[in-house]
């Protein structure tokens, strides 16, 4: 794989954490797509659901992800040098290339970020651009502390980072969301963030290892149970359509996890 894809959104994630096309597709189906579905069909009113706004959301998500990936780069190249038993996601020639060109890579990625923002400004309101910059900085601040934390607090900085992949893109478009629907944004954390947080915490807390058990089994139980809970909530409060959408997305996640399990056998 061409090492120069690290300069573009999702490129470094692919090289360091995904590494195959099938797993990259799985990543897109697991995090960006559910976030988009929750925003487009859950938080937007019907009259706001335009092709242009949907496209802008996808572009904005990609732009925000540049700063999220910058945190990955720092962790994998700089932070690992300070760890006793580091998790090496990048090794060999690729590691040497990124380490030798670290600041140039970050500068080029930030330049690409600025250029993308300029391009995006022609298709959306200035309020969105300002929020993209704000939440990009917020992501960098969270990563600053996450990459320098070496105790149990790392579990909570992970929670903030994981939450940012859903909450920050949604908050960028808060001006397009009606006031009564903005309060439903935290529900997006049930899609991926909460189960990922508990799995990550099992690395630190022994009691969570007991609770989680086998990871795939835990995910299946989590998505099945939360899907049922949201269906019950929708039955009790049928006027809130976002509850039904949440149940549908959680059922989709259940099917996705089940399919992964079958294909990996």
C-alpha positions as CSV (number, residue, x, y, z in Angstrom):
1,X,0.0,0.0,0.0
2,X,1.3,3.5,-0.9
3,X,2.6,5.2,2.2
4,X,1.5,8.6,0.9
5,X,-2.1,7.9,1.7
6,X,-1.3,9.0,5.3
7,X,-1.6,12.6,4.2
8,X,-5.3,12.1,3.5
9,X,-8.3,11.5,5.8
10,X,-8.7,7.8,6.8
11,X,-5.3,7.0,5.1
12,X,-3.4,6.6,8.4
13,X,-6.2,4.7,10.0
14,X,-6.1,2.3,7.1
15,X,-2.3,1.7,7.3
16,X,-2.1,1.5,11.1
17,X,-5.3,-0.1,12.3
18,X,-7.3,-1.6,9.4
19,X,-4.8,-2.7,6.7
20,X,-7.3,-4.6,4.4
21,X,-10.1,-3.3,2.2
22,X,-12.7,-5.5,3.7
23,X,-11.9,-4.3,7.2
24,X,-11.9,-0.7,6.0
25,X,-15.4,-1.2,4.6
26,X,-16.4,-2.8,7.9
27,X,-15.0,0.3,9.7
28,X,-17.1,2.7,7.5
29,X,-20.2,0.6,8.2
30,X,-19.6,0.5,11.9
31,X,-18.8,4.1,12.8
32,X,-19.3,6.8,10.0
33,X,-22.4,5.3,8.4
34,X,-24.4,4.9,11.7
35,X,-23.5,8.4,12.6
36,X,-24.7,9.7,9.3
37,X,-28.0,7.7,9.5
38,X,-28.6,9.0,13.0
39,X,-28.1,12.6,11.9
40,X,-29.9,12.4,8.5
41,X,-32.9,10.4,9.4
42,X,-33.1,10.9,13.2
43,X,-32.2,14.5,13.9
44,X,-33.2,16.3,10.7
45,X,-36.7,17.3,9.9
46,X,-38.0,16.0,6.5
47,X,-37.6,19.3,4.8
48,X,-33.9,19.5,5.8
49,X,-33.0,16.1,4.4
50,X,-31.4,17.3,1.1
51,X,-28.7,15.6,-0.9
52,X,-26.5,18.7,-0.5
53,X,-26.7,18.7,3.3
54,X,-26.1,14.9,3.4
55,X,-23.0,15.4,1.2
56,X,-21.7,18.3,3.3
57,X,-22.1,16.2,6.5
58,X,-20.0,13.4,5.0
59,X,-17.3,15.9,3.9
60,X,-17.3,17.5,7.3
61,X,-17.0,14.2,9.0
62,X,-13.9,13.4,6.9
63,X,-12.4,16.9,7.7
64,X,-12.9,16.4,11.4
65,X,-11.3,13.0,11.2
66,X,-8.0,14.6,10.1
67,X,-7.4,15.9,13.6
68,X,-8.6,12.6,15.2
69,X,-6.0,10.8,13.1
70,X,-3.3,13.3,14.0
71,X,-3.7,12.0,17.5
72,X,-3.2,8.5,16.2
73,X,0.0,9.6,14.5
74,X,1.4,11.2,17.7
75,X,0.5,8.1,19.8
76,X,2.0,5.6,17.4
77,X,5.2,7.5,16.6
78,X,6.0,9.7,19.6
79,X,4.1,8.4,22.6
80,X,5.3,4.8,22.1
81,X,8.9,5.9,22.7
82,X,8.0,6.7,26.3
83,X,6.1,3.4,27.0
84,X,7.7,0.3,28.5
85,X,5.6,-2.2,26.6
86,X,4.1,-0.2,23.8
87,X,1.5,-1.4,21.3
88,X,3.4,-1.1,18.0
89,X,0.9,-0.4,15.2
90,X,3.5,1.0,12.8
91,X,6.9,-0.8,12.4
92,X,9.8,-1.1,10.1
93,X,10.4,1.2,7.1
94,X,7.0,2.9,7.4
95,X,7.7,3.8,11.1
96,X,11.1,5.2,10.1
97,X,9.5,7.3,7.3
98,X,6.8,8.8,9.5
99,X,9.2,9.4,12.4
100,X,11.7,11.1,10.1
101,X,9.0,13.2,8.4
102,X,6.7,13.6,11.4
103,X,6.3,17.4,11.4
104,X,6.1,17.6,7.7
105,X,3.4,15.1,7.6
106,X,1.4,16.9,10.3
107,X,1.9,20.3,8.5
108,X,0.7,18.8,5.2
109,X,-2.3,17.2,6.8
110,X,-3.2,20.5,8.5
111,X,-2.8,22.3,5.2
112,X,-5.1,19.8,3.6
113,X,-7.5,20.4,6.4
114,X,-7.5,24.2,5.8
115,X,-7.9,23.7,2.1
116,X,-10.8,21.4,2.7
117,X,-12.4,23.9,5.0
118,X,-12.1,26.6,2.4
119,X,-13.7,24.3,-0.2
120,X,-16.5,23.4,2.2
121,X,-17.2,27.1,2.9
122,X,-18.7,27.4,-0.6
123,X,-21.4,24.8,0.3
124,X,-22.5,25.6,3.8
125,X,-23.0,28.4,6.3
126,X,-20.1,30.0,8.2
127,X,-21.5,28.7,11.5
128,X,-20.6,25.2,10.4
129,X,-17.0,26.2,9.5
130,X,-16.5,27.8,12.9
131,X,-17.8,24.8,14.7
132,X,-15.5,22.4,12.7
133,X,-12.5,24.5,13.8
134,X,-13.7,24.5,17.4
135,X,-14.3,20.8,17.6
136,X,-11.1,20.0,15.8
137,X,-9.2,21.9,18.5
138,X,-11.3,20.1,21.1
139,X,-10.2,16.8,19.6
140,X,-6.6,17.8,19.7
141,X,-6.9,18.9,23.4
142,X,-8.5,15.6,24.4
143,X,-5.8,13.7,22.5
144,X,-3.1,15.8,24.2
145,X,-4.2,14.5,27.6
146,X,-5.0,10.9,26.3
147,X,-1.5,10.4,24.8
148,X,0.1,11.6,28.1
149,X,-2.0,9.7,30.5
150,X,-0.6,6.4,32.0
151,X,-3.1,5.5,34.6
152,X,-6.8,4.6,34.9
153,X,-7.7,8.1,33.7
154,X,-6.8,6.9,30.2
155,X,-10.1,5.0,30.2
156,X,-12.0,8.2,30.6
157,X,-10.0,10.1,28.0
158,X,-10.8,7.2,25.7
159,X,-14.5,7.7,26.4
160,X,-14.2,11.3,25.4
161,X,-12.3,10.5,22.2
162,X,-14.7,7.7,21.3
163,X,-17.7,10.0,22.0
164,X,-16.2,12.7,19.8
165,X,-16.5,10.6,16.7
166,X,-20.3,10.7,17.0
167,X,-21.1,13.8,19.1
168,X,-18.7,16.3,17.5
169,X,-20.0,15.9,13.9
170,X,-23.6,16.1,15.1
171,X,-22.9,19.2,17.1
172,X,-21.3,20.9,14.1
173,X,-24.7,20.8,12.4
174,X,-26.7,21.8,15.5
175,X,-28.0,24.9,13.7
176,X,-29.8,22.6,11.2
177,X,-31.4,20.5,14.1
178,X,-34.6,21.7,15.8
179,X,-34.2,22.6,19.5
180,X,-36.3,19.7,20.7
181,X,-34.1,17.2,18.8
182,X,-30.7,18.5,19.9
183,X,-31.3,16.8,23.3
184,X,-31.3,13.4,21.5
185,X,-27.7,13.8,20.4
186,X,-26.3,11.8,23.4
187,X,-28.4,8.8,22.3
188,X,-25.8,8.4,19.5
189,X,-23.3,7.2,22.2
190,X,-25.3,3.9,22.5
191,X,-24.5,3.0,18.9
192,X,-20.7,2.5,19.3
193,X,-19.2,4.5,22.1
194,X,-20.7,2.8,25.2
195,X,-19.9,-0.8,24.2
196,X,-16.4,0.3,23.0
197,X,-15.8,2.1,26.4
198,X,-16.7,-1.0,28.4
199,X,-14.5,-3.2,26.2
200,X,-11.6,-0.7,26.6
201,X,-12.1,-0.4,30.3
202,X,-11.6,-4.2,30.6
203,X,-7.9,-3.7,29.8
204,X,-7.6,-1.7,33.1
205,X,-10.3,-3.0,35.5
206,X,-10.4,-6.7,36.4
207,X,-14.1,-6.5,37.3
208,X,-14.9,-5.3,33.7
209,X,-13.0,-8.3,32.3
210,X,-15.5,-10.5,34.2
211,X,-18.5,-8.4,33.0
212,X,-17.4,-8.3,29.4
213,X,-16.2,-11.9,29.1
214,X,-15.9,-12.9,25.4
215,X,-16.0,-9.7,23.3
216,X,-18.1,-10.8,20.4
217,X,-20.7,-12.4,22.7
218,X,-20.8,-9.2,24.8
219,X,-21.5,-7.1,21.7
220,X,-24.2,-9.5,20.5
221,X,-25.9,-9.3,24.0
222,X,-25.5,-5.5,24.1
223,X,-27.0,-4.7,20.7
224,X,-29.8,-7.2,21.1
225,X,-30.8,-5.9,24.6
226,X,-30.5,-2.2,23.7
227,X,-32.5,-2.7,20.5
228,X,-35.3,-4.2,22.6
229,X,-35.1,-1.4,25.2
230,X,-35.4,1.3,22.5
231,X,-38.3,-0.6,20.9
232,X,-40.1,-0.6,24.3
233,X,-39.4,3.1,24.8
234,X,-40.8,3.9,21.4
235,X,-43.9,1.8,22.2
236,X,-44.3,3.8,25.4
237,X,-43.6,7.2,23.7
238,X,-44.5,6.6,20.0
239,X,-44.3,10.3,19.1
240,X,-40.5,10.3,19.4
241,X,-39.4,8.8,16.0
242,X,-35.7,9.0,16.9
243,X,-36.3,6.1,19.4
244,X,-37.5,3.9,16.6
245,X,-34.5,4.9,14.4
246,X,-32.2,4.1,17.3
247,X,-33.8,0.6,17.6
248,X,-33.3,0.1,13.8
249,X,-29.6,1.3,13.9
250,X,-28.9,-1.0,16.9
251,X,-30.5,-3.9,15.1
252,X,-28.3,-3.1,12.1
253,X,-25.3,-3.1,14.3
254,X,-26.4,-6.5,15.7
255,X,-26.6,-7.9,12.2
256,X,-23.2,-6.4,11.3
257,X,-21.5,-8.0,14.3
258,X,-23.3,-11.3,13.5
259,X,-22.1,-11.2,9.9
260,X,-18.5,-10.5,11.0
261,X,-18.6,-13.4,13.4
262,X,-19.9,-15.7,10.6
263,X,-17.3,-14.5,8.1
264,X,-14.4,-14.9,10.6
265,X,-15.2,-18.6,11.3
